[in-house]
Amino acid sequence: MIETRSGIRIVPDQTSGDAAKDDRVEVFGDLPPAKALDATLSSIATRYGPRTRYVVAMQLEYPKL
């Protein structure tokens, strides 16, 4: 179980102690929000391609498409 800063508890239905490094999510907590979103979208583009990045940015109505 993981508890977020705001108190939300996340209980996974499966766990894996052998998760590959590629399966881990990057955290950009030290960046301002807009820069963290840019970094996240960049990570999405690297992992899933620029089209997926575009779709995610569009869904968020993010102006930097």
N, C-alpha and C positions, 0 to 999 in steps of 0.2 A: 504494500500500500504506500502511496505517496500522498503527502498533504501539501497543498500549495500555500503560498503566503497568505492568501485570503481565506484559508480554511477548507477549501474544497478537497475532498478525499477521492483519490483515483485508485481504484482497485482493478488491476489487470486480470483478465480471465486466463492469460497464459504468461509465463515468464521464461526467460532464457538467460542463464548465466554466461552463455557462450555467444552473446550477440556480437556480430562483427562490427568493427569500428565504422564501416560504411553505413550501418543501420542506425547509428546514433544521431540525435538531433543536436545541431549546434545551438549554443545559447549566446545571445548578444546583449546580456544584461548591463554591460558597462557602457553601451552606446545610447545616445539620445533616441527616442522612439522612431523618428523618420529615418535615421541612419540604420537602426536595427532592422526596420522593414526593408530598406534597400539591400542590406546584407542578406536577409532571409530570402528575398526574391532572387538574389544572385546565386545563393545556394540551391534554390529550386531549379534555376536555369542550368546549373552545372550538373545536377543529379538527374533531372527529368527532361531537360531541353528548353529552349527559348519559347516554344509554343505554350508549354505548361506554365511557365513564368507569366506569360501574357494573360492567360486565362485567370490565374490566381489574382494578378494585379487588377484585371477587369472586374472580377467578382468583388474585390475590396473597394472598387471605384477609386483606385489609386491613380493619380494624374500622370505619374511618370511611366507611361507605357512606351 
